[in-house]
Amino acid sequence: MIARRRTRYLRTLAWSWLALSAVIVAFNLVVDPYGYFRLVTIPGINAKKPRPDADVMTIKTAGVRAIKPDALILGNSRAEVGFDPEHAGFRKRALAVYNYSIPGSDIETPWRQLTKDDTSPRPKLVVIGLDFQDFLVDPDADTIAYTEPDRPGAWAWLRTRLHALYTLSALIDSIKTVLIQTRPYAATLTPRGFNPMQDYVPIARVDGWHALFQHKAESVARSLATLPKSVVARGTETSPPLELARTIVRTCIRQGTELHLVIYPYHAQLLMLYDAAGLWPAFEEWKRRIADLVATEVAAGSGDPGAGKVVLWDFSDFHRFALEPVPAKGDRTVDIQWYWESAHFKKELGDLILFRILEGTNAQDGFGLPLVPGNVDGQIERMRVGRDLFRSNHPDVVRETTELMDKAQAAVRKQNDRPAATIRQ
């Protein structure tokens, strides 16, 4: 009798476990918080997806494979939050677009994305955001040898899907997905990889835009204080990041892909941080190097009738958008139209950039000009004039950015002066 009861108990336990497991798997499969399966979209249940805190590359790669886009947006978080793949300019050209930008990435990531054979069909058009900071190198460092990426095998693919179906973290993310459907300011990622940044709206309302700009400026200053001040290796005219950019340009030309390289529209506060960090000469040299690189590769491929079009666009200047005033500390009444903070521009500004590069709309006050060796020095000189004028008209911003950089650089010097034993503690 006891043995029979024990058997019945174990059988009931096993069936209960199987039933619960089936419910969890079915729930995760339908809600699909990472967008791996895309079986069904139900408004109010799973239409909105939470913005991932980890495995962004894996999640976006799955999105690319599911959508099979014929155009890609690549870059770091500036491109992810600024360039909307649903932009009207893409629709007019009948392009299916995915924002494959990865926050925190550098130029190596677009290089890997475009050289992987199994990511997506060969794109007809690619927009890549170029970030000056990603091209800063130690002039005396050993050359970095980049290699072709390893392609994940079948087991990696299966492990990822099993994790998305039958783990506690997946269940928690599925529940979070259901809960954010009615929240207008949740942190989300669209099915096409765009980050609308709506979670910043309530923060700005509570803390004010000044706090967001100040927090980002402090973070950027700490980062800039640790970076080298050169864009080429000593004794050469190039660097590993520049050569990766060259490979990207060459690949797109050879494959017949239309490529638009976009130098981001940095806010004036960030530009003054570059100036205070002593990076302005490197910033100017970087523009010259990129312009020469693109022109050289375009000229080399000009004899091929199937060569892809390549344009380098410069949106970094003291234009009216970059000069958008930062509200005073404590002011919660003034709204910001073009920027989330000095390092990230809003979709509204990104839309103007996309109209400019996709439809050839006229440049507004010099906003967005093709950069070539023939005009790069003129544009650099114009930007110097804008910088000097900004210094004269906004001494408070100059003082604040200088103080931030002085503080950050002093912290780095202090850290470097500490004995090794103290650092290990």
Stockholm file with secondary structure:
# STOCKHOLM 1.0

chainA/1-425         MIARRRTRYLRTLAWSWLALSAVIVAFNLVVDPYGYFRLVTIPGINAKKPRPDADVMTIKTAGVRAIKPDALILGNSRAEVGFDPEHAGFRKRALAVYNYSIPGSDIETPWRQLTKDDTSPRPKLVVIGLDFQDFLVDPDADTIAYTEPDRPGAWAWLRTRLHALYTLSALIDSIKTVLIQTRPYAATLTPRGFNPMQDYVPIARVDGWHALFQHKAESVARSLATLPKSVVARGTETSPPLELARTIVRTCIRQGTELHLVIYPYHAQLLMLYDAAGLWPAFEEWKRRIADLVATEVAAGSGDPGAGKVVLWDFSDFHRFALEPVPAKGDRTVDIQWYWESAHFKKELGDLILFRILEGTNAQDGFGLPLVPGNVDGQIERMRVGRDLFRSNHPDVVRETTELMDKAQAAVRKQNDRPAATIRQ
#=GR chainA/1-425 SS CHHHHHHHHHHHHHHHHHHHHHHHHHHHHHHCTTCSSCCCCCTTTTSSEECCSSCHHHHHHHHHHHHCCSEEEESSHHHHHHCCTTCHHHHHTTCCEEECCCTTCCTHHHHHHHHCTTSSSCCSEEEEEECGGGGCBCTTSCCCCCCCCCCCCHHHHHHHHHHHHSSHHHHHHHHHHHHGGGCTTCCEECTTSCCCCTTHHHHHHHHCHHHHHHHHHHHHHHHHTTSCSBSSCTTSSCCHHHHHHHHHHHHHHHHTCEEEEEECCCCHHHHHHHHHTTCHHHHHHHHHHHHHHHHHHHHHTTTCTTCCCEEEEECCSSCTTTTCCCCCTTCCSCCCSSEEETTEECHHHHHHHHHHHHHCCCCBTTBSEECCTTTHHHHHHHHHHHHHHHHHHCHHHHHHHHHHHHHHHHHHHHHHHSCHHHHHC
#=GC SS_cons         CHHHHHHHHHHHHHHHHHHHHHHHHHHHHHHCTTCSSCCCCCTTTTSSEECCSSCHHHHHHHHHHHHCCSEEEESSHHHHHHCCTTCHHHHHTTCCEEECCCTTCCTHHHHHHHHCTTSSSCCSEEEEEECGGGGCBCTTSCCCCCCCCCCCCHHHHHHHHHHHHSSHHHHHHHHHHHHGGGCTTCCEECTTSCCCCTTHHHHHHHHCHHHHHHHHHHHHHHHHTTSCSBSSCTTSSCCHHHHHHHHHHHHHHHHTCEEEEEECCCCHHHHHHHHHTTCHHHHHHHHHHHHHHHHHHHHHTTTCTTCCCEEEEECCSSCTTTTCCCCCTTCCSCCCSSEEETTEECHHHHHHHHHHHHHCCCCBTTBSEECCTTTHHHHHHHHHHHHHHHHHHCHHHHHHHHHHHHHHHHHHHHHHHSCHHHHHC
//
